[in-house]
Amino acid sequence: ESESENKLDGETASDSESKSEFGGSPPVPTSDDTPEVLNRALSNLSSRWKNWWVRGILTLAMITFFFIIIYLGPMVLMTIVMCVQIKCFHEIITIGYNVYHSYDLPWFRTLSWYFLLCVNYFFYGETVTDYFFTLVQREEPLRILSKYHRFISFALYLTGFCMFVLSLVKKHYRLQFYMFGWTHVTLLIVVTQSHLIIHNLFEGMIWFIVPISCVICNDIMAYMFGFFFGRTPLIKLSPKKTWEGFIGGFFATVLFGLLLSYVMSGYRCFTCPVEFNNDTNSFTVDCEPSELFQLQEYNIPVVLQSVVGWKTVRMYPFQIHSIALSTFASLIGPFGGFFASGFKRAFKIKDFANTIPGHGGIMDRFDCQYLMATFVNVYIASFIRGPNPSKLIQQFLTLRPDQQLHIFNTLKAHLVDKGMLGRLEDA
């Protein structure tokens, strides 16, 4: 982007005042470290085509890495999600630190990482309690930590809160509260939503892979359509984005989502929930496929029958849900990228970091993924997931014997009233 594109649009007097307090908002270095071997190989190309090839090669490398970690299984995927979360947090906090460090004020970076630790302890402690209940109940230390988990989490946060108050320095109160808010908004955007990615993964790897793949596909196809056919600017925040790329990426992503869902719905390793086997102390993904992943016959609307020449079509119900996922990835997901573009413009930087040549930082690649993860989690909770019998049983077993007996008698009376108990006994 040119220097004029990097300037803030509509900067006001209040913006200037804020900049003076932040010491002029020194930018973060973001020049891409393109490997020397690529620089030599592409030296004869124009900057436009050189960037195209660099982005393409690195994209293929990242997709290959994505396939490898999927092959390695759920535990490796969770570890990668955690590493990505930490790196994204580091990139955003570093921008704030470059502003904050000029005042030589204490504890900002230390407190930021401390709050990251506290929030991760809370969220992942909740996950362990939900999905590893039997293991937790088997070990005395884990049982105690699980029982008082929320109190411990709150105590840890209060410690950081008190440390922040003690770090306040006269004449810089407003700046320090800016940074306190900066840290918490970053935690909300990065940590909370990466935790939702883990929850999606436990519902089945297909709920993890398809949404992420749709965002990747949309990013690639929007770039391709925009590169070759783009003429009409889409939004001022991202001058290089075009309507041609936006529309072309939408249709390509919906088609890709349908095809990928069809392929993956036939494999139990992708469709079964990820569960922890207490006997082997490992994750298992074996089950009887639900109705979502069983082929069914659907009638094609009369209007389309003359066009396609078919009256019915056999497809997985999940493919219908994939249309909703790919539509969100194409139409709403890019707004995560626009939001990130506005953030970068506010601080006059091109990328969050220069981790990936031609792509910028990790956050530049995952700005849309976090928004997508939240949508998938809400979608599953609203339209897919019902009460989990195994979790209800786990909670039932933790009650006192008299409470268990009361629930048993209540359930028995309910089944008798429904006429279910007699039929079950006859069977």
C-alpha positions as CSV (number, residue, x, y, z in Angstrom):
1,E,0.0,0.0,0.0
2,S,1.1,3.5,-0.7
3,E,1.9,6.0,2.1
4,S,-1.3,7.9,1.3
5,E,-3.3,4.6,1.9
6,N,-1.6,4.1,5.2
7,K,-2.7,7.5,6.6
8,L,-5.6,7.6,8.9
9,D,-8.8,8.7,7.2
10,G,-10.7,11.5,8.9
11,E,-8.2,12.1,11.7
12,T,-9.6,14.6,14.2
13,A,-8.1,16.9,16.9
14,S,-8.9,14.3,19.6
15,D,-6.9,11.8,17.6
16,S,-3.9,14.1,17.6
17,E,-4.2,14.6,21.4
18,S,-4.2,10.8,21.9
19,K,-1.2,10.5,19.7
20,S,0.7,13.1,21.7
21,E,0.1,11.2,24.9
22,F,1.1,7.9,23.3
23,G,4.4,9.5,22.1
24,G,3.5,9.6,18.5
25,S,2.5,5.9,18.2
26,P,5.8,4.6,16.9
27,P,5.1,1.9,14.3
28,V,6.1,-1.7,14.6
29,P,8.6,-2.9,11.9
30,T,6.7,-5.1,9.5
31,S,8.8,-5.5,6.4
32,D,8.6,-9.1,5.1
33,D,11.6,-11.3,5.5
34,T,11.3,-13.0,2.1
35,P,13.8,-16.0,1.9
36,E,16.8,-15.1,-0.1
37,V,16.3,-18.2,-2.4
38,L,12.9,-16.8,-3.4
39,N,14.3,-13.3,-3.9
40,R,16.9,-14.7,-6.4
41,A,14.5,-16.9,-8.2
42,L,11.9,-14.1,-8.6
43,S,14.3,-11.2,-9.1
44,N,13.2,-10.7,-12.8
45,L,9.5,-10.3,-12.0
46,S,7.7,-7.1,-11.2
47,S,6.8,-6.4,-7.6
48,R,3.2,-7.4,-8.3
49,W,3.9,-10.8,-9.7
50,K,6.8,-11.4,-7.2
51,N,4.3,-10.8,-4.3
52,W,1.8,-13.2,-6.1
53,W,4.4,-16.0,-6.3
54,V,5.7,-15.5,-2.7
55,R,2.2,-15.5,-1.3
56,G,1.3,-18.6,-3.4
57,I,4.3,-20.6,-2.4
58,L,3.9,-19.8,1.3
59,T,0.2,-20.5,1.1
60,L,0.9,-24.0,-0.3
61,A,3.4,-24.6,2.5
62,M,0.9,-23.5,5.2
63,I,-1.8,-25.8,3.6
64,T,0.6,-28.7,3.6
65,F,1.4,-28.0,7.3
66,F,-2.3,-27.9,8.0
67,F,-2.8,-31.4,6.5
68,I,0.1,-32.7,8.5
69,I,-1.2,-31.5,11.9
70,I,-4.7,-32.9,11.0
71,Y,-3.1,-36.3,10.3
72,L,-1.3,-36.1,13.7
73,G,-4.6,-36.0,15.6
74,P,-6.7,-33.9,18.0
75,M,-4.0,-33.5,20.7
76,V,-1.6,-32.0,18.2
77,L,-4.3,-29.7,16.8
78,M,-5.1,-28.4,20.3
79,T,-1.4,-27.7,20.9
80,I,-1.2,-25.8,17.6
81,V,-4.3,-23.8,18.5
82,M,-2.6,-22.9,21.8
83,C,0.6,-21.9,20.1
84,V,-1.3,-19.8,17.5
85,Q,-3.2,-18.1,20.3
86,I,0.0,-17.2,22.2
87,K,1.7,-15.8,19.0
88,C,-1.4,-13.7,18.1
89,F,-1.5,-12.3,21.6
90,H,2.2,-11.5,21.4
91,E,1.8,-9.7,18.1
92,I,-1.0,-7.4,19.4
93,I,0.6,-6.8,22.8
94,T,3.9,-5.9,21.1
95,I,2.2,-3.1,19.2
96,G,1.0,-1.7,22.6
97,Y,4.3,-2.2,24.2
98,N,6.1,-0.2,21.5
99,V,3.8,2.7,22.5
100,Y,3.9,2.1,26.3
101,H,7.7,1.4,26.6
102,S,8.6,5.0,25.7
103,Y,7.4,6.1,29.1
104,D,9.5,3.4,30.8
105,L,6.5,2.5,33.0
106,P,6.6,-0.8,35.0
107,W,4.9,-4.1,34.6
108,F,2.8,-3.6,31.5
109,R,4.2,-6.5,29.5
110,T,4.6,-8.7,32.6
111,L,0.9,-8.1,33.6
112,S,-0.3,-8.7,30.1
113,W,1.3,-12.2,30.1
114,Y,0.1,-12.8,33.6
115,F,-3.5,-12.1,32.6
116,L,-3.1,-14.4,29.6
117,L,-2.0,-17.1,32.0
118,C,-5.0,-16.5,34.3
119,V,-7.6,-16.5,31.4
120,N,-6.1,-19.7,29.9
121,Y,-6.1,-21.4,33.3
122,F,-9.8,-20.5,33.7
123,F,-10.9,-21.7,30.2
124,Y,-8.8,-24.8,29.9
125,G,-9.6,-25.8,33.5
126,E,-13.3,-25.7,32.5
127,T,-12.6,-27.8,29.5
128,V,-10.6,-30.4,31.5
129,T,-13.5,-30.7,34.0
130,D,-16.1,-31.1,31.2
131,Y,-14.2,-33.6,28.9
132,F,-11.9,-35.4,31.3
133,F,-14.3,-35.8,34.2
134,T,-13.4,-39.4,35.1
135,L,-9.7,-38.7,35.0
136,V,-10.2,-35.6,37.3
137,Q,-12.3,-37.6,39.8
138,R,-9.7,-40.4,39.8
139,E,-6.8,-38.1,40.9
140,E,-7.1,-36.3,44.3
141,P,-5.1,-33.2,43.4
142,L,-7.1,-32.7,40.2
143,R,-10.4,-33.3,42.1
144,I,-9.5,-30.5,44.5
145,L,-8.4,-28.1,41.7
146,S,-11.6,-28.9,39.8
147,K,-13.9,-28.3,42.8
148,Y,-12.4,-24.9,43.6
149,H,-11.4,-24.0,40.0
150,R,-13.4,-20.8,39.7
151,F,-12.4,-19.5,43.1
152,I,-8.7,-20.1,42.2
153,S,-9.2,-18.4,38.8
154,F,-10.8,-15.4,40.4
155,A,-8.1,-15.2,43.1
156,L,-5.4,-15.2,40.4
157,Y,-7.1,-12.5,38.5
158,L,-7.5,-10.4,41.6
159,T,-3.8,-10.7,42.2
160,G,-3.1,-9.2,38.8
161,F,-5.7,-6.5,39.3
162,C,-4.0,-5.4,42.5
163,M,-0.6,-5.5,40.8
164,F,-2.0,-3.1,38.1
165,V,-3.3,-0.7,40.7
166,L,0.0,-0.7,42.5
167,S,1.8,0.0,39.2
168,L,-0.1,3.2,38.5
169,V,2.3,6.2,38.0
170,K,1.3,9.8,38.5
171,K,0.7,11.8,35.3
172,H,0.3,8.7,33.2
173,Y,-2.9,7.3,34.7
174,R,-4.9,7.6,31.5
175,L,-2.3,5.9,29.4
176,Q,-2.0,3.0,31.8
177,F,-5.8,2.5,31.8
178,Y,-5.6,2.6,28.0
179,M,-3.2,-0.3,28.1
180,F,-5.2,-2.2,30.7
181,G,-8.2,-2.0,28.3
182,W,-5.9,-3.0,25.4
183,T,-4.8,-6.2,27.2
184,H,-8.4,-7.2,28.1
185,V,-9.8,-6.6,24.7
186,T,-6.9,-8.6,23.2
187,L,-7.8,-11.4,25.7
188,L,-11.4,-11.3,24.6
189,I,-10.6,-11.4,20.9
190,V,-7.8,-14.0,21.0
191,V,-8.1,-16.3,24.0
192,T,-11.9,-16.5,24.3
193,Q,-12.3,-17.3,20.6
194,S,-9.4,-19.8,20.5
195,H,-11.1,-21.6,23.4
196,L,-14.2,-21.9,21.2
197,I,-12.1,-23.5,18.5
198,I,-11.2,-26.3,21.0
199,H,-14.9,-26.8,21.8
200,N,-15.7,-27.1,18.1
201,L,-13.0,-29.7,17.8
202,F,-14.5,-31.8,20.5
203,E,-17.8,-31.9,18.6
204,G,-16.0,-33.7,15.8
205,M,-13.0,-32.8,13.6
206,I,-15.3,-31.9,10.7
207,W,-16.6,-28.9,12.7
208,F,-13.0,-27.8,13.0
209,I,-11.7,-28.5,9.5
210,V,-14.6,-27.4,7.3
211,P,-15.0,-23.9,8.8
212,I,-11.2,-23.3,8.8
213,S,-10.9,-24.6,5.2
214,C,-13.8,-22.4,4.0
215,V,-12.1,-19.3,5.4
216,I,-8.8,-20.4,3.8
217,C,-10.6,-21.1,0.5
218,N,-12.4,-17.7,0.6
219,D,-9.2,-15.9,1.3
220,I,-7.4,-17.6,-1.6
221,M,-10.2,-17.4,-4.1
222,A,-11.1,-13.7,-3.3
223,Y,-7.4,-12.9,-3.8
224,M,-7.3,-14.8,-7.1
225,F,-10.5,-13.3,-8.5
226,G,-9.4,-9.9,-7.3
227,F,-5.9,-10.2,-8.7
228,F,-7.1,-11.2,-12.2
229,F,-10.5,-9.6,-12.5
230,G,-10.7,-7.0,-9.7
231,R,-11.7,-3.5,-10.9
232,T,-14.2,-2.1,-8.3
233,P,-13.0,-1.2,-4.8
234,L,-15.0,-2.9,-2.0
235,I,-14.1,-1.0,1.1
236,K,-11.9,1.9,2.0
237,L,-10.3,0.1,4.9
238,S,-8.8,-2.4,2.4
239,P,-8.2,-0.6,-0.9
240,K,-6.9,-3.7,-2.6
241,K,-10.2,-5.7,-1.9
242,T,-12.6,-5.6,-4.8
243,W,-16.2,-6.6,-5.4
244,E,-15.1,-9.0,-8.1
245,G,-12.9,-10.8,-5.6
246,F,-15.6,-10.7,-2.9
247,I,-18.3,-12.2,-5.1
248,G,-16.1,-14.7,-6.8
249,G,-14.7,-15.9,-3.5
250,F,-18.3,-16.4,-2.2
251,F,-19.4,-18.7,-5.0
252,A,-16.1,-20.6,-5.0
253,T,-16.3,-21.1,-1.2
254,V,-19.9,-22.4,-1.2
255,L,-19.0,-24.9,-3.9
256,F,-15.8,-25.9,-2.0
257,G,-17.7,-26.3,1.2
258,L,-20.2,-28.7,-0.4
259,L,-17.5,-30.8,-2.0
260,L,-15.3,-31.0,1.1
261,S,-18.3,-31.8,3.4
262,Y,-19.3,-34.6,1.1
263,V,-15.9,-36.2,1.2
264,M,-15.4,-35.8,5.0
265,S,-18.9,-36.9,6.0
266,G,-18.0,-40.5,4.9
267,Y,-15.2,-40.9,7.4
268,R,-15.9,-41.6,11.1
269,C,-12.5,-40.1,12.1
270,F,-13.9,-36.7,11.0
271,T,-17.5,-37.0,12.0
272,C,-17.3,-38.6,15.5
273,P,-17.0,-36.4,18.6
274,V,-13.5,-36.4,20.0
275,E,-13.7,-38.2,23.4
276,F,-11.2,-39.2,26.0
277,N,-10.9,-42.9,26.7
278,N,-10.2,-43.4,30.4
279,D,-9.0,-47.0,29.8
280,T,-6.3,-46.1,27.4
281,N,-5.8,-42.5,28.5
282,S,-6.0,-41.3,24.9
283,F,-8.5,-39.6,22.5
284,T,-10.9,-41.7,20.5
285,V,-13.0,-40.8,17.4
286,D,-15.0,-43.9,16.9
287,C,-18.8,-44.0,17.0
288,E,-22.0,-44.7,15.0
289,P,-22.4,-41.8,12.6
290,S,-25.4,-39.6,13.5
291,E,-28.1,-38.7,11.0
292,L,-26.1,-35.6,10.0
293,F,-23.6,-37.9,8.4
294,Q,-25.9,-40.5,6.7
295,L,-26.8,-40.1,3.0
296,Q,-30.4,-39.1,2.5
297,E,-32.5,-38.3,-0.6
298,Y,-33.8,-34.8,-1.2
299,N,-36.2,-33.6,-3.8
300,I,-34.9,-30.9,-6.1
301,P,-37.1,-27.8,-6.5
302,V,-39.2,-28.0,-9.7
303,V,-37.7,-24.7,-11.0
304,L,-34.2,-26.3,-10.9
305,Q,-35.2,-29.8,-12.2
306,S,-35.3,-28.6,-15.8
307,V,-31.8,-27.1,-15.4
308,V,-30.0,-29.9,-13.7
309,G,-32.1,-32.8,-15.2
310,W,-32.5,-34.5,-11.8
311,K,-35.6,-34.9,-9.6
312,T,-33.8,-36.0,-6.5
313,V,-30.3,-35.8,-5.1
314,R,-28.5,-37.9,-2.4
315,M,-26.4,-35.9,0.0
316,Y,-25.5,-35.7,3.6
317,P,-27.5,-33.4,5.9
318,F,-24.2,-31.9,7.0
319,Q,-23.7,-30.5,3.5
320,I,-26.8,-28.3,4.0
321,H,-25.2,-27.0,7.2
322,S,-21.9,-26.5,5.3
323,I,-23.8,-23.9,3.0
324,A,-24.5,-21.8,6.1
325,L,-20.8,-22.2,7.3
326,S,-19.3,-21.3,3.9
327,T,-21.8,-18.4,3.4
328,F,-20.7,-16.9,6.7
329,A,-17.1,-17.5,5.9
330,S,-17.6,-15.6,2.6
331,L,-19.9,-12.8,3.5
332,I,-19.3,-12.0,7.2
333,G,-15.9,-13.6,7.9
334,P,-14.0,-11.0,5.8
335,F,-15.3,-8.3,8.2
336,G,-12.8,-9.8,10.7
337,G,-10.1,-8.9,8.2
338,F,-11.6,-5.4,7.7
339,F,-11.6,-4.9,11.5
340,A,-8.0,-5.9,11.6
341,S,-7.2,-3.5,8.7
342,G,-8.8,-0.7,10.6
343,F,-6.8,-1.6,13.7
344,K,-3.5,-1.5,11.7
345,R,-4.4,1.8,10.0
346,A,-5.0,3.3,13.4
347,F,-1.4,2.6,14.2
348,K,0.0,3.1,10.7
349,I,1.4,-0.4,10.3
350,K,1.0,-2.7,7.3
351,D,1.0,-6.0,9.1
352,F,0.9,-7.2,12.7
353,A,4.3,-8.8,12.3
354,N,6.6,-10.2,9.6
355,T,6.4,-13.8,10.7
356,I,5.3,-15.2,7.3
357,P,6.8,-13.7,4.1
358,G,4.2,-12.2,1.9
359,H,1.5,-12.7,4.5
360,G,2.6,-10.7,7.5
361,G,2.0,-12.0,11.0
362,I,0.1,-15.0,12.4
363,M,-2.7,-12.6,13.4
364,D,-2.9,-11.4,9.8
365,R,-3.8,-15.0,8.8
366,F,-6.2,-15.7,11.7
367,D,-8.2,-12.5,12.0
368,C,-11.1,-14.1,10.1
369,Q,-10.7,-17.5,11.8
370,Y,-11.5,-16.3,15.2
371,L,-14.8,-14.7,14.1
372,M,-15.6,-17.9,12.2
373,A,-14.9,-20.0,15.3
374,T,-17.4,-18.0,17.4
375,F,-20.1,-18.4,14.7
376,V,-19.5,-22.2,14.5
377,N,-19.8,-22.6,18.3
378,V,-23.0,-20.5,18.4
379,Y,-24.4,-22.5,15.3
380,I,-23.7,-25.8,17.0
381,A,-25.3,-24.7,20.2
382,S,-28.3,-23.3,18.4
383,F,-29.0,-25.9,15.7
384,I,-27.0,-29.1,16.4
385,R,-26.1,-29.9,19.9
386,G,-28.7,-31.3,22.4
387,P,-28.3,-32.3,26.0
388,N,-25.2,-34.5,26.5
389,P,-26.3,-37.7,28.4
390,S,-22.7,-38.5,29.4
391,K,-22.2,-35.1,31.1
392,L,-25.6,-35.4,32.9
393,I,-24.5,-38.8,34.2
394,Q,-21.2,-37.4,35.3
395,Q,-22.9,-34.6,37.2
396,F,-25.4,-37.1,38.7
397,L,-22.6,-39.2,40.1
398,T,-21.0,-36.3,41.9
399,L,-24.2,-35.7,44.0
400,R,-24.8,-37.1,47.5
401,P,-26.6,-40.5,47.7
402,D,-29.8,-38.9,49.0
403,Q,-29.8,-36.4,46.1
404,Q,-29.2,-39.2,43.6
405,L,-32.1,-41.2,45.1
406,H,-34.4,-38.2,44.8
407,I,-33.5,-37.7,41.2
408,F,-34.0,-41.5,40.5
409,N,-37.5,-41.5,42.1
410,T,-38.4,-38.3,40.2
411,L,-37.3,-39.8,36.9
412,K,-39.0,-43.1,37.7
413,A,-42.3,-41.3,38.4
414,H,-42.0,-39.3,35.2
415,L,-41.4,-42.5,33.1
416,V,-44.4,-44.2,34.7
417,D,-46.6,-41.3,33.9
418,K,-45.4,-41.3,30.3
419,G,-46.1,-45.1,30.1
420,M,-42.4,-45.7,29.2
421,L,-41.3,-47.7,32.3
422,G,-43.8,-50.5,31.8
423,R,-42.8,-50.9,28.1
424,L,-39.1,-50.9,29.1
425,E,-39.7,-53.7,31.7
426,D,-41.6,-55.8,29.2
427,A,-38.8,-55.4,26.7
